[in-house]
Amino acid sequence: MKQFIATKMGRFRAIAFLEGISLITLVFIGMPAKYVWGQEILVKTIGPVHGALFIIYVIMAISLAVEERWKFTTTALVLIASFVPFGTFWVDKKVLSKAEE
């Protein structure tokens, strides 16, 4: 846990994890609850949290891309992953964990 707080990459990986969890919760729990059962409370609570995490994720990704001199394709992949459920987890395993080493 200490490794996630110690470095900028670690903090980004933690935000990526939280952003991924919020997207999965919103898409697979909140949206069905809203459109199938008419329960909007999850979308109203998780939606803004996900939105804030998404904005933080994008800002941190761009900041790290500039600082670490990522290739355009790496930066694009990291940013596109935030739109796909489970995408941030894949990027963490394939890109971010290797970049932190």
Secondary structure, DSSP 8 states (H G I E B T S, - for coil): -HHHHHSHHHHHHHHHHHHHHHHHHIIIIIHHHHHHH---HHHHHHHHHHHHHHHHHHHHHHHHHHHHT--HHHHHHHHHHTTSTTHHHHHIIIIIHHHH-
